[in-house]
Amino acid sequence: MSFENLNLDERLLEAVDACGFTKPTPIQEQAIPVILEGGDLMGSAQTGTGKTAAFVLPILHQIINREPVNKSIGPRCLVVAPTRELAQQVEKDAVDYSKFIKFTQGSVVGGVSYGPQIQMLKRPVDMLIATPGRLLDHMGQGRIDFSRLEFLVLDEADRMLDMGFIGDIRKIVGAVPEKRQTLLFSATLEGPILRMAQSFLKEPESISLTTNTKNHEQIEQRIHWADNVSHKHDLLKHYVAEEEMSQAVIFTSTKRGADELVNQLNKRGQKAAVLHGDLRQSARKKTMDDMHHGKIKLLVATDIAARGLDFKNISHVINFDLPNTAEDYIHRVGRTGRASATGTAISLVCRKDWDYLVSIERLTGKKLKRDNIEGLEAISKEPKNRSTLGNAGRSWKPSRRGSIKRRRR
């Protein structure tokens, strides 16, 4: 199927072509017709499969081809996203796809000045992209008029649930018109997410394309057993120097760990930058722009970057620390191998990570490939027991390594 088969406005097809896309992805192929027909939708699909375009394109088509319900300046579409990075990515995509039509968009996110957002909200806007907290701040001050709102999109709904935004989402949904088209996207459509969807949506169509989400078949996934943090640094140094990588995201479990790691990488002459929640918005934006333009090879990040960020040239993901939930591992790994591309995910694992590795392999249903580097082999052995280690894993101490010389290739 081509985009022409989806009955989108010619100007949108021109924008899609200018972005370099030739045919729709499965989520786009299935979601766009449903949204064009006006029905509610709850959908899940593997990260990197074009989910944003799956809702932005049909919403743009409807907005430019029908008159608004009234002459107010409030948004006709509201997209709610869990993080400012994801909100800004949605806004960027909206700009790209609307380049040949008359269309306005804006965002209200935390971490930036209120002034420009207040001025933006005083002008007509077709699509407003927002994070829950900042949106409620503006709503509380009476700055947003939802009287002409036609579309509500809840993006990464599972992440918003994990971050404790369910109360905020209920307030937002309660403030918008009941007569609207509601779209919900999530990594999973079960449990609390399904109950939330059923309470917010009306007879929604369900699209689930998450079969490969757990497997990431286009991504080579492997782990390297490490004795301790010092050993992890040795392994990382090897991989950064030896692996053929265009760009990589290196995940740590803490902001302090991310800062320390990026300092070490920069001292070694690597083009590295850090991304975590303590950075000022201007610094975070510069880092993301530098990544998009290839000025940075290595991005050291906490899980704030695990979802929503879309860097097209990420060839590798390296888990310096494993995440404490298996689902976050899936989303971290999904930063590479975007769309139809291939990628490599390397996890550096020691005893303190064992419980997390067990959870990941249980969720994905497969044992991750073990890797070994001559001269950098671990002294300790991987546990044979597949059950979790509990307190034993936390109290274990590796053998002294200072007296052992490792052979280098």
N, C-alpha and C positions, 0 to 999 in steps of 0.2 A: 504494500500500500504506500502511496505517496501522500504528501500533505494536501495535494489538490483534491484527493478523494474525501477529505474531511469537511468540505464545504465552508472553509474559512474565507473571510474577506480577502480579495486579491492583494490589498495593501499589507495585510498580515503575512501572506505568503511571500511577498517581496522581502519583508523583514526577516522571515525565517531563512530565506535563501541567502540574504546578506550575512546572516550569522553562520552560514556554512552547513546548515542541516539539510539533508536530502530526503530523508524519510522518517516518519514518526516512530518513536519507541513504543513498545507494547502498552505502557501505561497511557501514553498520549493517544494511541490508536483506540483504546477502549474508553478512556475518560472523556475525551473531547466531544464525541457524539452525545453522550449522556448529559453533559453540561449544556451543550447547545440546545437540547430539548427542554431544558429548564428544570430538570429533576435534581433532588438532593443526592449527594454522593458521599460515601465513605470509601476511601481507597488506601491501599498499602502497596508499596513497591520497593524494590531494592534501591538503595541510595545510588545516585549517579545515573538514574535512568530517565531524567527529564521530567520529573514530577512537577516542577514549577511551571514549565511551559504547558503542561497538561491542564492546569487551571487558568493560567494567565491568558493564553491565546483565546479560548472560548469566551472568557469574560470580556476581553477586549472586543471581540466580534459583536457580542450583544450590546455593549455600551455604545459602540459607534453606529449601530444600525437600529437603535430605537431611542425615542425621546425620554429624558428623565421624568420621573413622576411629578416633580415640581421644580421650581426655580431657585431652591435654596443653594447654598454654597457647600453643603456637607458632602461627604463622600458617597459615591454610588456603590463602591466596593470597599469592604474592610477586610484586610488580611492580618490575622493575629499570629505572631510567631514567638517562640520562647526566648530567643536571644537577639541582640542588636545585630550581630553578624549575619544571622539568617535573614532578619528583616531587611538589611541592606542588600543582601544577595537577591532577594525577591524584587526589591526596588530596581536594582541594576537590570535584571531580566525584563522587567516591565518597560524600562527605558529602551532596551534593545528591540523589543518586539513592537513598540509603538512609534518607531522612528518615522514612519510614513503616514501617520494619522495625527489628528488633533486630539491630544490626550494629556492629562496632567496627573502626576502622582507625587506623593510625599510620604515621609516617614516620621513617626514620633517614637523615639527610643530613649532609654536611659543612658546616663553617662555623658550627655552633651547638654549644651545650654538650652534653656527653655525659650529664649528670645526668638531665634529663627523659626522654631516650631510654632510659636504663637502667631508670628507674622504669616507663616504658610497657611495656618488654619483660618485666617481671615479672608483667604482667597478661595475660589472654587477649586475643588480637587476631585478627580474621578476615582482614583484608587488611593486609599490610605493604608500604609503598612505600619504595624505597631507592635511593640512589646506590651504585655498586659499592665505592668506597673505604671509606666509612663502614660499609657492610654487612659487609665483610670484617673491619674492626676489631672489630665486635661478635661476629662469628662466631669470631674468634681468641680472644676472651675467654670463649667458651662461653656466651654470653648468649641465643642463639637456638636453639630446638628445631624442627627441620623435620619431625619425625616424623609430623605430621598434614597436611603440605602436599599440596594437590591440584592447584593451579594455579600455573604459572610464566609470567609475561608479560615479554618482553624488548621494551621500548618504545624507539623511535628507535634500532634496532640499528645502523644505518649510522653514526649519530653516535657511538655507543660505540666502534665500530671505529676511526673517525677519531681519537678521543681516546686511543687506545691501551689501551682497557679489555678487549681480547680475552682476555688472560691472566686477568684478574679474573673475567670472565664464565665462563670454563672452570672456575675454582675453585668458583664459586657453583653452576653446573649440576652439578658433581661432588658437591656436598654435599647436594643435595635428592633426595628419593626418585625412583627410576626410574619408578615407576608414578605418573604425573601427566599432566595436560593442559598442553601447552606452546603458547604463542602468541607469535609474533614479528612485530613491525611495523617497517617500514623504508620510507624514501623510494624505495629501489630494491630489486629482488630479483634481483641478478645478481652475478657475480664472487665476491669474498670473502664478501659477505652470503649469497649462495645456498649457498656451501660451509659457512658457519657454521650456517645453518638446517638443512641436510641432516645435520649432525653432532649437532644438539641435538634435532631433532624426529623423530617417527615417522610416516611416511607422511602428511605434512601436506597438507591442502587448500591451494591457492594462490589468492589473490584479488589481482588487480592492477588498480587503477583510477587509474593514474598518467598516462593519456593527456593530460590537461590540465595536469598538474603543470608541464610545461615552458612552457606557453603562458599560463596564468593568464588565460583568455579574459575573465573578469569584471573584470579589472584593467587600467586604462589605464596602459601603460608608456611612458615617454618619457625621453630623455636631453637634457641641456643642455650644450653644449660650453663649457668654461671655459679661460681662459688659465693660471690658477694658483690657489693657495689663496685669495689675496685676492679674486679674481674669484668663487670659489665662495661666499665669505662674502656678497658683494653679491647673488648669485643667491638664496642661502638667505634673506636678509633680505626680498627681494621675495616669494618664495613663501610665507613665513610670514605676511607682511602681506596679500598679495593673494589667495591661494588660499582657497577656502571649505573649511576643514578643521575637523572636530570634535576629533580627536586625531591626532597623528603620531608615528611613531618615526623618528628620525634616526640613521643608522648611521655610525660612524667606524671607522677601522682600528686605532686605538690607544686605550688607556685615558687616556693624557695628552691626546690630541686630544679625547676625549669631555669630560674635565673642563674644558678650555679653552673648548670650544664652549658648554657649558651655562652657564658663567660669563658669556660674551658675551650669550647669549640672556636671561639673568636681568637683566643690566644694561639691556637694552632693554625691560624690563617684561614679558617673556614668562614664563608659568608653565611652567618647564622643570625637569627633574630628570635625573639621570644613573644609568645602570645598567651596572656592569662588575664584574669579578672581584675587585677590590681593596676593594670596599665590605664593611663588616660585614653579617652576615646581617640584623640588625635594621633597618639602613638600606635594604637591598634589599627587605625585606618591606614597609616603610613606603612605599617608592616604588611597588611593585606595587599595594598597597592604594589609594594615592592615584590611580593610573591607573584602577583598576577603578571608583572612585567619582567620576571626572571632575574631580578636584582639580588634575590636571596636564594641560596641553594638549600639551606636547612632551616626549618621552622620548628622550634622547640615549644611545645604547647601542653597545657593541661586539657582536661576534657571539654573545656569551653569550645574547642575547635573540632570536636569529634563529629558534630552534626552541622549540617547546613552550609559549611564553607565548601566552595567548589573551585579548586585550583586544577586547571586542566593538565598541567605537566607533572603532577606528582607520580613519580615512578615507584617510590618506596614509602612505606610506613614502618617506623621502628618503635616498638613498645619498650622503652627503657624500663618502665614500670608497667606491669599489667594493671588494667582497671579492676575495680572491685566488683563490677557486675559484668556478666558475660555479654549482656546486650550492648554495653558500651564498647566492648571489644569489636563487635560486629560493625558498629558505626565508625570506630577508629579505622579499622581495616578498609572500610568503604571510601576513605579519602583517596585511595589509589584505585586503579582499574576502573576509572569512571566510564560510563556508557559501555562501549564495546572495546575499550582499551584493556591491556593487560597490566599487571602490577605485581609488586613483591611486598609482603608483610613479614617482618622479622620481630620476634619477641625474645627479649633477654630475660630468662627465668631463673630464679634461685629459690631456695627453700621457702622463703617468706611469701613467695608468689604461688606456692603449690596449690593452695585451696582455690585460687582464682583460675589456675590452669585447668584443674579438674572441672570446674563449673563451665568453662568455655568449651571444653571438649565434650561435656555432657550435652550442652545446648546445641552445638554444631553437629553432634553425632559422629564425629570422626576424630582420630588421633592426629594431632598436628605433626608434621614431619620434623624429626630431630636433625639438627645440623651440627657439624663439628669442624673446627679449623685447626689444622696442624700447628702445633706450637702454642695454641691457646685453649687446650683441652681443660675441662674442669677437673679439679682434684676430687671433689665430692661426686657422689653418684645420685642419679635421679631415683627417687623412691619407687619401689616396685608396687607398692600398695596403691590402688587407684582411688581409695577412699580419702577423704580429707584428713589433713594432719592435725587440725585443731591446735591445742597449746603446744604440742610437740614441734609443729612447724615454726611457731613463733619463738620458741626457746632455743632452737638449734643454733649452734655456732660453728662456722666453717673452720677447717684446719688452718693453721698459720701458713701463710703463703710467702712470707718474706724470705725464707731459706730455700725456696724452690725457684729455680730458673726455668722459664718457659722458652721453648725453642721458637724462633721466628722463621717464617717461610722466606 
